Amino acid sequence: MTSTQQAPVAASPRWRAVLLAAVAACAACGIVYELALLTLSASLDGGGIVATSLIVAGYIAALGAGALLVKPLLVRAAITFITVEVLLGIVGGLSAAALYVTFAFIGGSLWVLALGTALIGGLVGAEVPLLMTLLQSGRVAEATDTGRTLANLTAADYLGALLGGLGWPFVLLPHLGMIRGAAATGIVNLVAAAVVSIFLLRRVVGARQLATALGALAAALGLLVTLLVGARGIETTSRQRLYADPIIAYRHTAYQEIVVTRRGDDLRLYLDGGLQFSTVDEYRYTESLVYPALGSGARSVLVLGGGDGLAARELLRQPGVRQIVQVELDPAVIELARTTMRGANGGSLDDPRVHVVIDDAMSWLRGSDRGPFDAVITDLPDPDTPALGRLYSAEFYTLAARALAPGGLMVVQAGSPFSTRTAFWRTVSSVQAAGHAVTPYHVYVPTFGDWGFVLARRGSTAPTPTMPSDAPPLRFLNQQVLDAATVFPGDVAPRPLEPSTLDNPRIVEDMRHGYD
């Protein structure tokens, strides 16, 4: 195909407008594919700064490579553009399903993630040179005219990226999930290519080429529609392979993947694949988290995290506790706590003494009129992502201290001093850096192993873990257990470390290395 044959594409402003609309649609799809890769990385492999950086950098490098590799094909810009869009729709639309299935059945998806990043980035990178060629075909353009064309192309591209960036977190992911969301995006990509074929390419290519292009688009659309329809079955089958026990509840929210399993009397909660509790032994963890914070006579308690309602359950058992403020980020966790997990938490979140706040813990603490509370309990997921790492920073514990009444105590769940030793002692250092005197302690929870906590109080005198004198009968914790819990053997001995801060979230890297 020659540039003379492509002249009608540029001749009509109406066709150029259609082409620019296709640019915006394709750009939206491209950014959604990249966001889907980032989401999958976080959900399946834990994400993290390194993985995120590699995906973003690899994607951008692939954009440049795609732009260079397509140069020899610019003489056939129209057909090449359709071919690229067909491949992009298929690869991008199938990417989430491929990653999910690979992770579930093989156990590692990093190589699929890298391959998907390279392919999608390369195909997206080829789009702009092809579209620029189509917009300029058949024209003898001056520099200013070329500049205007490039400005229009860039504006459409960036507008589409904005739409895609908003569409993934607010529409596609929460309503369709990762697999169906990526498949739906691939369908949009293919429909945009079909519009270009029907309204533009029929004027510049032969009937046979047009029929071939439309046939390829139809086949690709059929593949993605089939995936869209069957995605729930793929998700259910793949997801169940990741868990030993039957899944009884599942939610994929804007914040995390929530899974609840049950086998007999053992109910388990997982967030992004990480076990949060098992009803077989959660009482050991929950009692050790709650009662040392109550000191003597705590009446008001702030719980940061703990949306499963287990900490609130124990607090409601303690005589004298009259007010509990529960701050949880994800409303889906609260909804499951009030339904599927109600038997485990005893309906604690519906007690009139409990006030549930749906908000980010750090954002909420920064507000005015937060407290004072006689006790603060931070029951947050392990800091294995930057978003969670900020909730284990010195700045976060400084904000939490502002919510404490004079003499009040704070308990922080700090992970395992054995399997994540550096992260545990990093948490201790971060709490200290916020102006607290601290006493770390640890207990054995069979499901988790050796598990640690930090008891803290403003000032220079370290608090002594003490059971409330009016504590109800407990299954595990008593004063003798607490006394022993403050002793750390040599293989998990205290380590002086720099605190984790917002500027340098060291604890996230600690979690990546595990025991060190």
C-alpha positions as semicolon CSV with decimal commas, in nm:
position;residue;x (nm);y (nm);z (nm)
1;M;0,000;0,000;0,000
2;T;0,143;0,339;-0,098
3;S;0,098;0,680;0,054
4;T;-0,115;0,779;-0,247
5;Q;-0,356;0,497;-0,165
6;Q;-0,381;0,623;0,193
7;A;-0,459;0,981;0,094
8;P;-0,832;0,966;0,158
9;V;-0,764;0,900;0,527
10;A;-0,619;1,246;0,567
11;A;-0,849;1,417;0,322
12;S;-1,158;1,431;0,543
13;P;-1,161;1,600;0,886
14;R;-1,439;1,360;0,985
15;W;-1,217;1,057;0,928
16;R;-0,933;1,225;1,112
17;A;-1,166;1,281;1,408
18;V;-1,260;0,912;1,404
19;L;-0,894;0,819;1,400
20;L;-0,819;1,049;1,695
21;A;-1,107;0,892;1,886
22;A;-0,949;0,555;1,817
23;V;-0,621;0,693;1,951
24;A;-0,792;0,790;2,277
25;A;-0,959;0,449;2,309
26;C;-0,636;0,262;2,240
27;A;-0,444;0,479;2,487
28;A;-0,706;0,408;2,754
29;C;-0,667;0,036;2,692
30;G;-0,288;0,061;2,703
31;I;-0,282;0,227;3,043
32;V;-0,537;-0,022;3,177
33;Y;-0,315;-0,311;3,071
34;E;-0,022;-0,162;3,260
35;L;-0,234;-0,098;3,568
36;A;-0,365;-0,454;3,548
37;L;-0,006;-0,583;3,545
38;L;0,075;-0,373;3,851
39;T;-0,238;-0,493;4,031
40;L;-0,159;-0,854;3,949
41;S;0,196;-0,812;4,070
42;A;0,071;-0,682;4,405
43;S;-0,205;-0,941;4,439
44;L;-0,016;-1,252;4,328
45;D;0,348;-1,188;4,414
46;G;0,320;-0,926;4,690
47;G;0,416;-0,637;4,464
48;G;0,657;-0,404;4,634
49;I;0,878;-0,121;4,519
50;V;1,118;-0,343;4,322
51;A;0,845;-0,526;4,130
52;T;0,657;-0,202;4,061
53;S;0,971;-0,029;3,939
54;L;1,060;-0,319;3,711
55;I;0,712;-0,325;3,557
56;V;0,700;0,050;3,500
57;A;1,057;0,071;3,368
58;G;1,015;-0,241;3,156
59;Y;0,690;-0,113;3,012
60;I;0,842;0,223;2,918
61;A;1,147;0,054;2,764
62;A;0,916;-0,173;2,564
63;L;0,728;0,135;2,437
64;G;1,052;0,262;2,285
65;A;1,143;-0,076;2,143
66;G;0,799;-0,111;1,983
67;A;0,828;0,232;1,821
68;L;1,164;0,137;1,666
69;L;1,063;-0,212;1,553
70;V;0,757;-0,088;1,366
71;K;0,955;0,155;1,145
72;P;0,998;-0,089;0,852
73;L;0,621;-0,151;0,851
74;L;0,512;0,213;0,826
75;V;0,475;0,176;0,447
76;R;0,179;-0,051;0,528
77;A;0,054;0,155;0,820
78;A;-0,316;0,074;0,785
79;I;-0,294;-0,305;0,788
80;T;-0,009;-0,301;1,039
81;F;-0,219;-0,088;1,274
82;I;-0,505;-0,339;1,263
83;T;-0,263;-0,627;1,318
84;V;-0,111;-0,453;1,618
85;E;-0,454;-0,383;1,767
86;V;-0,566;-0,743;1,720
87;L;-0,252;-0,870;1,893
88;L;-0,278;-0,607;2,166
89;G;-0,641;-0,689;2,234
90;I;-0,563;-1,061;2,261
91;V;-0,243;-1,030;2,466
92;G;-0,378;-0,759;2,694
93;G;-0,718;-0,919;2,730
94;L;-0,570;-1,258;2,820
95;S;-0,288;-1,125;3,039
96;A;-0,474;-1,137;3,371
97;A;-0,613;-1,485;3,309
98;A;-0,270;-1,615;3,203
99;L;-0,101;-1,472;3,512
100;Y;-0,371;-1,597;3,747
101;V;-0,373;-1,951;3,607
102;T;0,007;-1,969;3,598
103;F;0,031;-1,857;3,959
104;A;-0,234;-2,105;4,073
105;F;-0,113;-2,412;3,885
106;I;0,264;-2,360;3,862
107;G;0,333;-2,140;4,163
108;G;0,542;-1,870;3,994
109;S;0,423;-1,602;3,757
110;L;0,717;-1,360;3,741
111;W;0,831;-1,475;3,398
112;V;0,476;-1,446;3,262
113;L;0,454;-1,099;3,414
114;A;0,781;-0,995;3,248
115;L;0,675;-1,141;2,913
116;G;0,335;-0,973;2,931
117;T;0,494;-0,638;3,017
118;A;0,732;-0,663;2,720
119;L;0,465;-0,769;2,469
120;I;0,205;-0,516;2,573
121;G;0,455;-0,233;2,599
122;G;0,599;-0,313;2,257
123;L;0,259;-0,324;2,089
124;V;0,144;-0,001;2,256
125;G;0,470;0,164;2,152
126;A;0,402;0,075;1,789
127;E;0,065;0,252;1,790
128;V;0,180;0,617;1,785
129;P;0,414;0,590;1,480
130;L;0,142;0,402;1,291
131;L;-0,128;0,651;1,382
132;M;0,096;0,945;1,299
133;T;0,159;0,790;0,958
134;L;-0,213;0,741;0,899
135;L;-0,293;1,097;1,001
136;Q;-0,022;1,237;0,773
137;S;-0,066;1,000;0,481
138;G;-0,101;1,164;0,142
139;R;-0,009;1,509;0,272
140;V;0,287;1,735;0,204
141;A;0,301;1,891;0,549
142;E;0,483;2,197;0,668
143;A;0,654;2,193;1,004
144;T;0,369;2,379;1,176
145;D;0,110;2,145;1,028
146;T;0,308;1,844;1,144
147;G;0,328;2,004;1,487
148;R;-0,049;2,049;1,497
149;T;-0,104;1,688;1,398
150;L;0,138;1,570;1,665
151;A;-0,034;1,795;1,922
152;N;-0,374;1,646;1,835
153;L;-0,234;1,294;1,853
154;T;-0,062;1,358;2,185
155;A;-0,372;1,523;2,334
156;A;-0,592;1,229;2,231
157;D;-0,333;0,985;2,365
158;Y;-0,307;1,156;2,704
159;L;-0,683;1,203;2,734
160;G;-0,731;0,833;2,671
161;A;-0,466;0,752;2,931
162;L;-0,657;0,964;3,184
163;L;-0,981;0,779;3,108
164;G;-0,807;0,444;3,139
165;G;-0,635;0,547;3,461
166;L;-0,969;0,639;3,615
167;G;-1,159;0,347;3,467
168;W;-0,941;0,070;3,612
169;P;-0,964;0,148;3,988
170;F;-1,317;0,293;3,989
171;V;-1,504;0,081;3,733
172;L;-1,327;-0,223;3,592
173;L;-1,146;-0,366;3,893
174;P;-1,420;-0,324;4,158
175;H;-1,705;-0,436;3,930
176;L;-1,543;-0,696;3,705
177;G;-1,225;-0,805;3,882
178;M;-0,884;-0,852;3,724
179;I;-0,957;-1,127;3,470
180;R;-1,289;-0,994;3,342
181;G;-1,166;-0,633;3,363
182;A;-0,867;-0,707;3,139
183;A;-1,086;-0,906;2,900
184;A;-1,338;-0,621;2,877
185;T;-1,054;-0,380;2,804
186;G;-0,932;-0,608;2,526
187;I;-1,282;-0,603;2,376
188;V;-1,283;-0,222;2,380
189;N;-0,943;-0,228;2,211
190;L;-1,074;-0,454;1,936
191;V;-1,393;-0,253;1,889
192;A;-1,182;0,061;1,840
193;A;-0,979;-0,122;1,577
194;A;-1,300;-0,240;1,410
195;V;-1,427;0,119;1,389
196;V;-1,104;0,221;1,217
197;S;-1,139;-0,073;0,978
198;I;-1,500;-0,007;0,885
199;F;-1,491;0,371;0,855
200;L;-1,137;0,434;0,736
201;L;-0,962;0,133;0,594
202;R;-1,241;0,040;0,355
203;R;-1,136;0,355;0,169
204;V;-0,769;0,263;0,141
205;V;-0,740;-0,118;0,123
206;G;-0,881;-0,384;-0,101
207;A;-1,190;-0,587;-0,020
208;R;-0,987;-0,900;0,053
209;Q;-0,759;-0,720;0,298
210;L;-1,055;-0,559;0,467
211;A;-1,233;-0,893;0,499
212;T;-0,920;-1,051;0,643
213;A;-0,883;-0,770;0,897
214;L;-1,247;-0,789;1,002
215;G;-1,227;-1,168;1,025
216;A;-0,925;-1,148;1,255
217;L;-1,100;-0,890;1,470
218;A;-1,413;-1,104;1,491
219;A;-1,211;-1,411;1,593
220;A;-1,026;-1,214;1,860
221;L;-1,354;-1,066;1,986
222;G;-1,503;-1,413;2,008
223;L;-1,207;-1,534;2,211
224;L;-1,232;-1,248;2,461
225;V;-1,611;-1,270;2,487
226;T;-1,570;-1,640;2,568
227;L;-1,316;-1,550;2,836
228;L;-1,547;-1,282;2,974
229;V;-1,832;-1,530;3,004
230;G;-1,619;-1,809;3,150
231;A;-1,397;-1,594;3,371
232;R;-1,579;-1,677;3,693
233;G;-1,519;-2,046;3,641
234;I;-1,150;-1,986;3,570
235;E;-1,118;-1,764;3,876
236;T;-1,300;-2,008;4,103
237;T;-1,099;-2,311;3,987
238;S;-0,765;-2,131;4,001
239;R;-0,836;-1,960;4,332
240;Q;-0,941;-2,281;4,505
241;R;-0,608;-2,442;4,413
242;L;-0,433;-2,178;4,623
243;Y;-0,619;-2,273;4,942
244;A;-0,625;-2,607;5,120
245;D;-0,977;-2,556;5,253
246;P;-1,304;-2,483;5,068
247;I;-1,363;-2,114;4,995
248;I;-1,692;-1,992;5,140
249;A;-1,661;-1,618;5,068
250;Y;-1,461;-1,406;4,825
251;R;-1,437;-1,035;4,755
252;H;-1,200;-0,843;4,530
253;T;-1,207;-0,480;4,633
254;A;-1,014;-0,169;4,535
255;Y;-0,781;-0,246;4,827
256;Q;-0,727;-0,621;4,837
257;E;-0,843;-0,973;4,764
258;I;-1,041;-1,118;5,056
259;V;-1,090;-1,494;5,093
260;V;-1,264;-1,681;5,375
261;T;-1,227;-2,060;5,396
262;R;-1,383;-2,320;5,623
263;R;-1,310;-2,682;5,702
264;G;-1,513;-2,812;5,991
265;D;-1,475;-2,566;6,278
266;D;-1,166;-2,401;6,127
267;L;-1,261;-2,067;5,971
268;R;-0,975;-1,874;5,810
269;L;-0,940;-1,523;5,669
270;Y;-0,686;-1,437;5,399
271;L;-0,602;-1,091;5,267
272;D;-0,411;-1,092;4,937
273;G;-0,322;-1,454;5,005
274;G;-0,183;-1,388;5,353
275;L;-0,344;-1,571;5,646
276;Q;-0,493;-1,331;5,902
277;F;-0,640;-1,578;6,150
278;S;-0,757;-1,932;6,207
279;T;-1,033;-1,999;6,457
280;V;-0,834;-2,300;6,577
281;D;-0,591;-2,074;6,765
282;E;-0,674;-1,708;6,701
283;Y;-0,762;-1,667;7,068
284;R;-0,391;-1,691;7,152
285;Y;-0,313;-1,401;6,921
286;T;-0,619;-1,194;7,011
287;E;-0,583;-1,227;7,388
288;S;-0,212;-1,137;7,365
289;L;-0,293;-0,833;7,150
290;V;-0,578;-0,692;7,358
291;Y;-0,537;-0,743;7,732
292;P;-0,186;-0,599;7,788
293;A;-0,313;-0,270;7,639
294;L;-0,592;-0,233;7,892
295;G;-0,372;-0,174;8,196
296;S;-0,606;-0,088;8,479
297;G;-0,940;0,064;8,414
298;A;-0,934;0,140;8,039
299;R;-1,276;0,265;7,938
300;S;-1,221;0,387;7,582
301;V;-1,019;0,198;7,318
302;L;-0,916;0,281;6,963
303;V;-0,862;-0,017;6,729
304;L;-0,674;0,057;6,407
305;G;-0,735;-0,225;6,160
306;G;-0,880;-0,541;6,310
307;G;-1,181;-0,531;6,079
308;D;-1,250;-0,900;6,146
309;G;-1,401;-0,794;6,481
310;L;-1,192;-1,033;6,694
311;A;-1,017;-0,760;6,894
312;A;-1,352;-0,588;6,950
313;R;-1,493;-0,920;7,074
314;E;-1,231;-0,944;7,347
315;L;-1,261;-0,578;7,439
316;L;-1,634;-0,619;7,492
317;R;-1,562;-0,899;7,740
318;Q;-1,356;-0,667;7,957
319;P;-1,556;-0,499;8,236
320;G;-1,529;-0,124;8,225
321;V;-1,477;-0,081;7,850
322;R;-1,752;0,157;7,742
323;Q;-1,639;0,286;7,403
324;I;-1,457;0,123;7,112
325;V;-1,375;0,308;6,791
326;Q;-1,289;0,067;6,511
327;V;-1,107;0,220;6,209
328;E;-1,101;-0,010;5,905
329;L;-1,009;0,082;5,549
330;D;-1,207;-0,176;5,354
331;P;-1,587;-0,186;5,398
332;A;-1,593;-0,537;5,248
333;V;-1,400;-0,668;5,549
334;I;-1,658;-0,515;5,783
335;E;-1,942;-0,663;5,576
336;L;-1,787;-1,012;5,596
337;A;-1,718;-0,967;5,968
338;R;-2,087;-0,899;6,022
339;T;-2,197;-1,199;5,815
340;T;-1,957;-1,483;5,727
341;M;-1,727;-1,427;6,028
342;R;-2,001;-1,339;6,277
343;G;-1,969;-1,672;6,453
344;A;-1,599;-1,607;6,519
345;N;-1,637;-1,253;6,648
346;G;-1,970;-1,294;6,825
347;G;-2,132;-1,008;6,636
348;S;-1,900;-0,762;6,811
349;L;-1,919;-0,494;6,541
350;D;-2,294;-0,460;6,590
351;D;-2,262;-0,390;6,962
352;P;-2,375;-0,033;7,045
353;R;-2,044;0,031;7,226
354;V;-1,855;-0,017;6,897
355;H;-1,838;0,270;6,648
356;V;-1,706;0,157;6,309
357;V;-1,523;0,413;6,095
358;I;-1,442;0,335;5,731
359;D;-1,121;0,523;5,663
360;D;-0,748;0,493;5,619
361;A;-0,593;0,472;5,966
362;M;-0,327;0,736;5,902
363;S;-0,570;0,976;5,736
364;W;-0,814;0,935;6,022
365;L;-0,549;0,995;6,286
366;R;-0,448;1,319;6,115
367;G;-0,797;1,459;6,167
368;S;-0,891;1,674;6,462
369;D;-1,061;1,556;6,782
370;R;-0,920;1,200;6,781
371;G;-0,947;1,086;7,137
372;P;-0,811;1,081;7,391
373;F;-0,837;0,704;7,430
374;D;-0,721;0,502;7,729
375;A;-0,573;0,241;7,492
376;V;-0,478;0,212;7,126
377;I;-0,452;-0,124;6,951
378;T;-0,296;-0,143;6,604
379;D;-0,397;-0,469;6,442
380;L;-0,283;-0,412;6,084
381;P;-0,165;-0,652;5,810
382;D;0,208;-0,712;5,779
383;P;0,394;-0,427;5,602
384;D;0,488;-0,611;5,283
385;T;0,380;-0,327;5,051
386;P;0,458;0,047;5,054
387;A;0,093;0,124;5,131
388;L;0,111;-0,089;5,447
389;G;0,467;0,015;5,527
390;R;0,352;0,371;5,600
391;L;0,135;0,229;5,880
392;Y;0,449;0,095;6,047
393;S;0,643;0,422;6,027
394;A;0,763;0,645;6,308
395;E;0,530;0,916;6,177
396;F;0,231;0,684;6,209
397;Y;0,313;0,597;6,569
398;T;0,357;0,967;6,645
399;L;0,003;1,029;6,521
400;A;-0,125;0,733;6,725
401;A;0,038;0,880;7,037
402;R;-0,169;1,196;6,993
403;A;-0,482;0,985;7,036
404;L;-0,365;0,840;7,370
405;A;-0,476;0,978;7,703
406;P;-0,198;1,052;7,956
407;G;-0,072;0,721;8,089
408;G;-0,250;0,528;7,815
409;L;-0,100;0,220;7,655
410;M;-0,060;0,117;7,292
411;V;-0,007;-0,235;7,157
412;V;0,125;-0,295;6,806
413;Q;0,116;-0,630;6,632
414;A;0,472;-0,656;6,502
415;G;0,501;-0,985;6,314
416;S;0,725;-1,278;6,391
417;P;1,055;-1,218;6,575
418;F;1,171;-1,551;6,432
419;S;1,067;-1,567;6,065
420;T;1,082;-1,190;6,004
421;R;1,329;-1,094;6,275
422;T;1,459;-0,771;6,122
423;A;1,107;-0,644;6,049
424;F;1,003;-0,717;6,408
425;W;1,289;-0,522;6,566
426;R;1,244;-0,250;6,303
427;T;0,890;-0,205;6,431
428;V;1,020;-0,181;6,788
429;S;1,269;0,089;6,679
430;S;1,001;0,280;6,488
431;V;0,769;0,289;6,788
432;Q;1,059;0,410;7,005
433;A;1,147;0,680;6,751
434;A;0,796;0,820;6,795
435;G;0,873;0,902;7,161
436;H;0,742;0,585;7,322
437;A;0,905;0,372;7,589
438;V;0,855;0,014;7,472
439;T;0,844;-0,343;7,595
440;P;0,840;-0,608;7,320
441;Y;0,691;-0,949;7,393
442;H;0,608;-1,263;7,199
443;V;0,392;-1,573;7,224
444;Y;0,349;-1,894;7,030
445;V;0,051;-1,916;6,795
446;P;0,056;-2,257;6,621
447;T;-0,082;-2,123;6,293
448;F;0,169;-1,838;6,276
449;G;0,457;-1,968;6,488
450;D;0,642;-1,729;6,718
451;W;0,453;-1,398;6,706
452;G;0,547;-1,064;6,854
453;F;0,394;-0,744;6,985
454;V;0,513;-0,409;7,115
455;L;0,366;-0,255;7,431
456;A;0,429;0,120;7,436
457;R;0,366;0,426;7,651
458;R;0,464;0,790;7,608
459;G;0,762;0,883;7,822
460;S;1,086;0,723;7,934
461;T;0,959;0,444;8,160
462;A;0,897;0,118;7,977
463;P;0,559;-0,037;8,062
464;T;0,538;-0,379;8,220
465;P;0,288;-0,612;8,046
466;T;0,019;-0,668;8,307
467;M;-0,310;-0,848;8,300
468;P;-0,610;-0,638;8,410
469;S;-0,713;-0,739;8,758
470;D;-1,074;-0,783;8,644
471;A;-0,998;-0,968;8,321
472;P;-1,252;-1,238;8,228
473;P;-1,149;-1,606;8,223
474;L;-0,919;-1,659;7,925
475;R;-0,814;-1,970;7,736
476;F;-0,446;-1,881;7,698
477;L;-0,316;-1,560;7,853
478;N;-0,234;-1,507;8,220
479;Q;0,027;-1,312;8,412
480;Q;0,277;-1,598;8,413
481;V;0,254;-1,629;8,033
482;L;0,300;-1,252;7,999
483;D;0,603;-1,252;8,225
484;A;0,767;-1,523;8,015
485;A;0,666;-1,347;7,692
486;T;0,909;-1,060;7,754
487;V;1,211;-1,295;7,742
488;F;1,380;-1,332;7,401
489;P;1,632;-1,613;7,345
490;G;1,962;-1,555;7,169
491;D;1,849;-1,645;6,817
492;V;1,587;-1,367;6,824
493;A;1,771;-1,128;7,055
494;P;1,699;-0,752;7,036
495;R;1,868;-0,563;6,754
496;P;1,915;-0,184;6,747
497;L;1,795;-0,061;6,407
498;E;1,714;0,262;6,232
499;P;1,339;0,334;6,236
500;S;1,117;0,293;5,934
501;T;0,985;0,629;5,815
502;L;0,768;0,769;5,539
503;D;1,081;0,893;5,366
504;N;1,260;0,559;5,398
505;P;1,017;0,268;5,450
506;R;1,289;0,023;5,552
507;I;1,042;-0,225;5,692
508;V;0,903;-0,310;5,347
509;E;1,248;-0,423;5,236
510;D;1,285;-0,613;5,565
511;M;0,970;-0,808;5,486
512;R;1,103;-0,899;5,141
513;H;1,412;-1,058;5,297
514;G;1,226;-1,240;5,573
515;Y;1,458;-1,392;5,835
516;D;1,789;-1,205;5,831
